[in-house]
Amino acid sequence: MGLSIPHLLVVLVIVVLVFGTKRLKNVGADLGEAIRGFRSAVKEGGEDKSIARKEEEPLEGEVTSKEKDQV
């Protein structure tokens, strides 16, 4: 019982009537910007970990084995 193309078109028409095309365009742009920001943050986080491993220094907020032993 999936949605067929006619069902999706009806839903799209209702959404456009309720929200308007300008608001939908803004929501789409905001969503795209949020996804780009998330991807760049994930990429930067991976780079930070690889740099820290090379320098053998813990990252800010990272639990080290010494801290695990104390708890």
Secondary structure, 3 states (H helix, E strand, C coil): CCCCHHHHHHHHHHHHHHHCHHHHHHHHHHHHHHHHHHHHHHHHHHHHHHHHHHHCCCCCCCCCHHHHHHC
